[in-house]
Amino acid sequence: MDTLDIWFGNPDDEVVSEEAGEGIILKKDKDGKVIGIEKLYVAKTLGIKQPLPVEVVVA
């Protein structure tokens, strides 16, 4: 996948995803609060030919 996900809350609380335009997806909880953002086509947008899988978890 060529995406970047940034979470401000628990990913398990996501109940709806809403496209905000330009390859940006807002991830919302049951109350409509944005708990994450997904950027599509990251490597293509930045001109990266071979993306490197990276996962960072902060507790």
N, C-alpha and C positions, 0 to 999 in steps of 0.2 A: 504494500500500500504506500502511496505517496501522500501521507497525511502527517500533520502535527496536531496532537491533542494536548490541551492544557486544561487541567482540572482545578477548580477553586473549591470543590466540595467532593463528596463521595460519588464516584462514577456509578455505583449501584442505585443511586437515587434518581438517575436520569429517567424521565418518563416521556419526554418529547424532544425532538430535534427540529430546529427551525432554520431554514436557509436565510441568511442575512444579506446575501449578495457577494459577488466576487470570490466565490469559493470559500466562504466563511459560514460555518454551521454553529448555531448557538444551541447548547445542550441545557435543558431546563428540568427542574424538579417539579413535583406535583403542585407547588405553589406558583409556578411560573418564574421562579428565580433562576438566573443564569448560573449554572454550576460548572460549566465547561465551554470551551471553544475548540472547534476543529477547523483547521486550515487545510483545504484540498490542494493537490498539485504543487506541493512545496518544492520538490526538487526541480520540477519543470519551471516554476516561477523564478527560482534562484539560479537556474542554469546548471544544476548539479547533474552530472552524467551517471554517476554510480552512488546512489544514496547509501548511507551507512545506518543500519538499524540501531537506534539508541533508545533506552528506556531509563528514565530517572524517576525515582519515587522518593518523596519527602514525607516523613510522618510527623 
